[in-house]
Amino acid sequence: MAMAWVWTGMVVLSLIFGVLNGTITEVSSAAMEGATAAVELCISMGGIMCLWTGIMAIMNKCGFIDGLSRLFRPILRRFLPCACRDKETLNAVSANISCNMLGLGNAATPLGIQAARRMARGTGGVATDELCALVVLNTASIQLLPTTVAGVRAAYGSASPFDILPAVWLASVLSVTAGLTAARLFSRLFRRR
Amino acid sequence: MDISSLLVPALLSVTALVGMGRKVNVYDTLVDGAREGLSVSAKILPSLVGLLTAVYMFRASGAMDFLGALLAPVLELVGIPAETAALLFIRPVSGGGALAVGSDLMAQYGPDSYIGRVAAVMLGSTETTFYTIAVYFGSAGIRKTRYAVPAALVADLAGFIAAAFAVRLFFYT
């Protein structure tokens, strides 16, 4: 429903601004262009997306996810000490993080939900600090290869679609760190009340 | 030699070799995975039609420039280019919407421009926050989310600022 408001707002504002600015002719043709551009974009980035989901499928079959999960377990124990006492939760969370890193969103979400469900037991519908940390980890993107974005860049003729990788990694690390730090600080504030 | 040009061919070769070493039918797996990628593209197409239509209208009407000009003083303070203002708002709410706004910025300014790169890094380093929170807490039966939303939004904001900073650091220093 939120998107319905955003979409309606954008279209109505375009009409109002178009009339006020005298750009209504441009707005009218832009509506048609936008729809065409969407199809063009999907087709020109589709190839790259297919290639990378294919490569990720190979990595998955090679046991890449299991390897990554093993790597994350000791780190996750520090962030989620209570949840990680339960072996199944730990497995689900580390596989969830690993899938997110490889950009396998479809595989990551069910694993994350499984972990969240186990962690929510006995909380009476109130988010614990660790549940909040899990959500922050999942709302801050930690994807190693942002393949969709690379696909869009390639579609518009980028000389090297993956040259943004170091910048993406740095921004992701800073974003996750800020999120987890904020969660720590907020948790103290919320306890005092 | 450019390291990032080496990345893709190297990644493809290493993946193929490791797969062969582990007796995975590399080619069939690749094709099956690619088929899944096709269904992802096909799935986002309808929403992209709706969203890019709205984004194109919004930009052509001058409303996008107005929004940018309105927020420019605040955004410049933290080093975010004002052109990306609309992306900041739609990113936490809608993944498809963010893709539409971001790809429009890349088309308009060029994927290798400063604005185009910042938009790409923003898309790559943030998530659809509200959707994720709704899915996780909804399925876990959590009604009191406490500070999860503000903390996640802090992460988003930090991601946006860091995206602009990282692009300047890696491409313009």
Boltz contact constraints between the chains, C-beta under 6 A:
constraints:
  - contact:
      token1: [A, 2]
      token2: [B, 93]
      max_distance: 6.0
  - contact:
      token1: [A, 3]
      token2: [B, 94]
      max_distance: 6.0
  - contact:
      token1: [A, 7]
      token2: [B, 54]
      max_distance: 6.0
  - contact:
      token1: [A, 10]
      token2: [B, 54]
      max_distance: 6.0
  - contact:
      token1: [A, 10]
      token2: [B, 58]
      max_distance: 6.0
  - contact:
      token1: [A, 11]
      token2: [B, 54]
      max_distance: 6.0
  - contact:
      token1: [A, 13]
      token2: [B, 63]
      max_distance: 6.0
  - contact:
      token1: [A, 14]
      token2: [B, 57]
      max_distance: 6.0
  - contact:
      token1: [A, 14]
      token2: [B, 58]
      max_distance: 6.0
  - contact:
      token1: [A, 14]
      token2: [B, 61]
      max_distance: 6.0
  - contact:
      token1: [A, 14]
      token2: [B, 63]
      max_distance: 6.0
  - contact:
      token1: [A, 17]
      token2: [B, 61]
      max_distance: 6.0
  - contact:
      token1: [A, 17]
      token2: [B, 62]
      max_distance: 6.0
  - contact:
      token1: [A, 17]
      token2: [B, 63]
      max_distance: 6.0
  - contact:
      token1: [A, 18]
      token2: [B, 61]
      max_distance: 6.0
  - contact:
      token1: [A, 21]
      token2: [B, 62]
      max_distance: 6.0
  - contact:
      token1: [A, 23]
      token2: [B, 61]
      max_distance: 6.0
  - contact:
      token1: [A, 23]
      token2: [B, 62]
      max_distance: 6.0
  - contact:
      token1: [A, 26]
      token2: [B, 60]
      max_distance: 6.0
  - contact:
      token1: [A, 27]
      token2: [B, 57]
      max_distance: 6.0
  - contact:
      token1: [A, 27]
      token2: [B, 60]
      max_distance: 6.0
  - contact:
      token1: [A, 27]
      token2: [B, 61]
      max_distance: 6.0
  - contact:
      token1: [A, 30]
      token2: [B, 56]
      max_distance: 6.0
  - contact:
      token1: [A, 30]
      token2: [B, 57]
      max_distance: 6.0
  - contact:
      token1: [A, 30]
      token2: [B, 60]
      max_distance: 6.0
  - contact:
      token1: [A, 31]
      token2: [B, 53]
      max_distance: 6.0
  - contact:
      token1: [A, 31]
      token2: [B, 57]
      max_distance: 6.0
  - contact:
      token1: [A, 33]
      token2: [B, 56]
      max_distance: 6.0
  - contact:
      token1: [A, 34]
      token2: [B, 52]
      max_distance: 6.0
  - contact:
      token1: [A, 34]
      token2: [B, 53]
      max_distance: 6.0
  - contact:
      token1: [A, 34]
      token2: [B, 56]
      max_distance: 6.0
  - contact:
      token1: [A, 35]
      token2: [B, 49]
      max_distance: 6.0
  - contact:
      token1: [A, 35]
      token2: [B, 53]
      max_distance: 6.0
  - contact:
      token1: [A, 37]
      token2: [B, 52]
      max_distance: 6.0
  - contact:
      token1: [A, 38]
      token2: [B, 48]
      max_distance: 6.0
  - contact:
      token1: [A, 38]
      token2: [B, 49]
      max_distance: 6.0
  - contact:
      token1: [A, 38]
      token2: [B, 52]
      max_distance: 6.0
  - contact:
      token1: [A, 41]
      token2: [B, 103]
      max_distance: 6.0
  - contact:
      token1: [A, 42]
      token2: [B, 41]
      max_distance: 6.0
  - contact:
      token1: [A, 42]
      token2: [B, 45]
      max_distance: 6.0
  - contact:
      token1: [A, 46]
      token2: [B, 41]
      max_distance: 6.0
  - contact:
      token1: [A, 49]
      token2: [B, 37]
      max_distance: 6.0
  - contact:
      token1: [A, 49]
      token2: [B, 41]
      max_distance: 6.0
  - contact:
      token1: [A, 50]
      token2: [B, 34]
      max_distance: 6.0
  - contact:
      token1: [A, 50]
      token2: [B, 37]
      max_distance: 6.0
  - contact:
      token1: [A, 50]
      token2: [B, 38]
      max_distance: 6.0
  - contact:
      token1: [A, 53]
      token2: [B, 33]
      max_distance: 6.0
  - contact:
      token1: [A, 53]
      token2: [B, 36]
      max_distance: 6.0
  - contact:
      token1: [A, 53]
      token2: [B, 37]
      max_distance: 6.0
  - contact:
      token1: [A, 54]
      token2: [B, 30]
      max_distance: 6.0
  - contact:
      token1: [A, 54]
      token2: [B, 33]
      max_distance: 6.0
  - contact:
      token1: [A, 54]
      token2: [B, 34]
      max_distance: 6.0
  - contact:
      token1: [A, 55]
      token2: [B, 15]
      max_distance: 6.0
  - contact:
      token1: [A, 57]
      token2: [B, 29]
      max_distance: 6.0
  - contact:
      token1: [A, 57]
      token2: [B, 33]
      max_distance: 6.0
  - contact:
      token1: [A, 58]
      token2: [B, 15]
      max_distance: 6.0
  - contact:
      token1: [A, 58]
      token2: [B, 19]
      max_distance: 6.0
  - contact:
      token1: [A, 58]
      token2: [B, 26]
      max_distance: 6.0
  - contact:
      token1: [A, 58]
      token2: [B, 29]
      max_distance: 6.0
  - contact:
      token1: [A, 58]
      token2: [B, 30]
      max_distance: 6.0
  - contact:
      token1: [A, 59]
      token2: [B, 15]
      max_distance: 6.0
  - contact:
      token1: [A, 61]
      token2: [B, 24]
      max_distance: 6.0
  - contact:
      token1: [A, 61]
      token2: [B, 29]
      max_distance: 6.0
  - contact:
      token1: [A, 62]
      token2: [B, 18]
      max_distance: 6.0
  - contact:
      token1: [A, 62]
      token2: [B, 19]
      max_distance: 6.0
  - contact:
      token1: [A, 62]
      token2: [B, 22]
      max_distance: 6.0
  - contact:
      token1: [A, 113]
      token2: [B, 139]
      max_distance: 6.0
  - contact:
      token1: [A, 116]
      token2: [B, 136]
      max_distance: 6.0
  - contact:
      token1: [A, 116]
      token2: [B, 140]
      max_distance: 6.0
  - contact:
      token1: [A, 117]
      token2: [B, 140]
      max_distance: 6.0
  - contact:
      token1: [A, 120]
      token2: [B, 140]
      max_distance: 6.0
  - contact:
      token1: [A, 120]
      token2: [B, 141]
      max_distance: 6.0
  - contact:
      token1: [A, 120]
      token2: [B, 142]
      max_distance: 6.0
  - contact:
      token1: [A, 125]
      token2: [B, 141]
      max_distance: 6.0
  - contact:
      token1: [A, 125]
      token2: [B, 142]
      max_distance: 6.0
  - contact:
      token1: [A, 125]
      token2: [B, 143]
      max_distance: 6.0
  - contact:
      token1: [A, 126]
      token2: [B, 144]
      max_distance: 6.0
  - contact:
      token1: [A, 127]
      token2: [B, 142]
      max_distance: 6.0
  - contact:
      token1: [A, 127]
      token2: [B, 145]
      max_distance: 6.0
  - contact:
      token1: [A, 127]
      token2: [B, 146]
      max_distance: 6.0
  - contact:
      token1: [A, 127]
      token2: [B, 148]
      max_distance: 6.0
  - contact:
      token1: [A, 132]
      token2: [B, 148]
      max_distance: 6.0
  - contact:
      token1: [A, 135]
      token2: [B, 133]
      max_distance: 6.0
  - contact:
      token1: [A, 135]
      token2: [B, 136]
      max_distance: 6.0
  - contact:
      token1: [A, 135]
      token2: [B, 148]
      max_distance: 6.0
  - contact:
      token1: [A, 136]
      token2: [B, 151]
      max_distance: 6.0
  - contact:
      token1: [A, 136]
      token2: [B, 152]
      max_distance: 6.0
  - contact:
      token1: [A, 136]
      token2: [B, 155]
      max_distance: 6.0
  - contact:
      token1: [A, 138]
      token2: [B, 132]
      max_distance: 6.0
  - contact:
      token1: [A, 139]
      token2: [B, 127]
      max_distance: 6.0
  - contact:
      token1: [A, 139]
      token2: [B, 129]
      max_distance: 6.0
  - contact:
      token1: [A, 139]
      token2: [B, 132]
      max_distance: 6.0
  - contact:
      token1: [A, 139]
      token2: [B, 152]
      max_distance: 6.0
  - contact:
      token1: [A, 140]
      token2: [B, 155]
      max_distance: 6.0
  - contact:
      token1: [A, 141]
      token2: [B, 125]
      max_distance: 6.0
  - contact:
      token1: [A, 141]
      token2: [B, 126]
      max_distance: 6.0
  - contact:
      token1: [A, 141]
      token2: [B, 127]
      max_distance: 6.0
  - contact:
      token1: [A, 146]
      token2: [B, 124]
      max_distance: 6.0
  - contact:
      token1: [A, 149]
      token2: [B, 120]
      max_distance: 6.0
  - contact:
      token1: [A, 149]
      token2: [B, 123]
      max_distance: 6.0
  - contact:
      token1: [A, 149]
      token2: [B, 124]
      max_distance: 6.0
  - contact:
      token1: [A, 152]
      token2: [B, 103]
      max_distance: 6.0
  - contact:
      token1: [A, 152]
      token2: [B, 106]
      max_distance: 6.0
  - contact:
      token1: [A, 153]
      token2: [B, 111]
      max_distance: 6.0
  - contact:
      token1: [A, 153]
      token2: [B, 120]
      max_distance: 6.0
  - contact:
      token1: [A, 156]
      token2: [B, 106]
      max_distance: 6.0
  - contact:
      token1: [A, 156]
      token2: [B, 107]
      max_distance: 6.0
  - contact:
      token1: [A, 156]
      token2: [B, 111]
      max_distance: 6.0
  - contact:
      token1: [A, 158]
      token2: [B, 111]
      max_distance: 6.0
  - contact:
      token1: [A, 158]
      token2: [B, 112]
      max_distance: 6.0
  - contact:
      token1: [A, 159]
      token2: [B, 112]
      max_distance: 6.0
  - contact:
      token1: [A, 160]
      token2: [B, 4]
      max_distance: 6.0
  - contact:
      token1: [A, 162]
      token2: [B, 4]
      max_distance: 6.0
  - contact:
      token1: [A, 162]
      token2: [B, 7]
      max_distance: 6.0
  - contact:
      token1: [A, 163]
      token2: [B, 4]
      max_distance: 6.0
  - contact:
      token1: [A, 164]
      token2: [B, 117]
      max_distance: 6.0
  - contact:
      token1: [A, 164]
      token2: [B, 120]
      max_distance: 6.0
  - contact:
      token1: [A, 164]
      token2: [B, 121]
      max_distance: 6.0
  - contact:
      token1: [A, 166]
      token2: [B, 170]
      max_distance: 6.0
  - contact:
      token1: [A, 167]
      token2: [B, 121]
      max_distance: 6.0
  - contact:
      token1: [A, 167]
      token2: [B, 166]
      max_distance: 6.0
  - contact:
      token1: [A, 167]
      token2: [B, 167]
      max_distance: 6.0
  - contact:
      token1: [A, 167]
      token2: [B, 170]
      max_distance: 6.0
  - contact:
      token1: [A, 168]
      token2: [B, 121]
      max_distance: 6.0
  - contact:
      token1: [A, 168]
      token2: [B, 124]
      max_distance: 6.0
  - contact:
      token1: [A, 168]
      token2: [B, 125]
      max_distance: 6.0
  - contact:
      token1: [A, 170]
      token2: [B, 166]
      max_distance: 6.0
  - contact:
      token1: [A, 171]
      token2: [B, 121]
      max_distance: 6.0
  - contact:
      token1: [A, 171]
      token2: [B, 125]
      max_distance: 6.0
  - contact:
      token1: [A, 171]
      token2: [B, 159]
      max_distance: 6.0
  - contact:
      token1: [A, 171]
      token2: [B, 162]
      max_distance: 6.0
  - contact:
      token1: [A, 171]
      token2: [B, 163]
      max_distance: 6.0
  - contact:
      token1: [A, 171]
      token2: [B, 166]
      max_distance: 6.0
  - contact:
      token1: [A, 172]
      token2: [B, 125]
      max_distance: 6.0
  - contact:
      token1: [A, 174]
      token2: [B, 158]
      max_distance: 6.0
  - contact:
      token1: [A, 174]
      token2: [B, 162]
      max_distance: 6.0
  - contact:
      token1: [A, 175]
      token2: [B, 125]
      max_distance: 6.0
  - contact:
      token1: [A, 175]
      token2: [B, 155]
      max_distance: 6.0
  - contact:
      token1: [A, 175]
      token2: [B, 158]
      max_distance: 6.0
  - contact:
      token1: [A, 175]
      token2: [B, 159]
      max_distance: 6.0
  - contact:
      token1: [A, 175]
      token2: [B, 162]
      max_distance: 6.0
  - contact:
      token1: [A, 178]
      token2: [B, 154]
      max_distance: 6.0
  - contact:
      token1: [A, 178]
      token2: [B, 155]
      max_distance: 6.0
  - contact:
      token1: [A, 178]
      token2: [B, 158]
      max_distance: 6.0
  - contact:
      token1: [A, 179]
      token2: [B, 151]
      max_distance: 6.0
  - contact:
      token1: [A, 179]
      token2: [B, 154]
      max_distance: 6.0
  - contact:
      token1: [A, 179]
      token2: [B, 155]
      max_distance: 6.0
  - contact:
      token1: [A, 182]
      token2: [B, 151]
      max_distance: 6.0
  - contact:
      token1: [A, 182]
      token2: [B, 154]
      max_distance: 6.0
  - contact:
      token1: [A, 183]
      token2: [B, 151]
      max_distance: 6.0
  - contact:
      token1: [A, 186]
      token2: [B, 147]
      max_distance: 6.0
  - contact:
      token1: [A, 186]
      token2: [B, 151]
      max_distance: 6.0
  - contact:
      token1: [A, 190]
      token2: [B, 146]
      max_distance: 6.0
  - contact:
      token1: [A, 190]
      token2: [B, 147]
      max_distance: 6.0
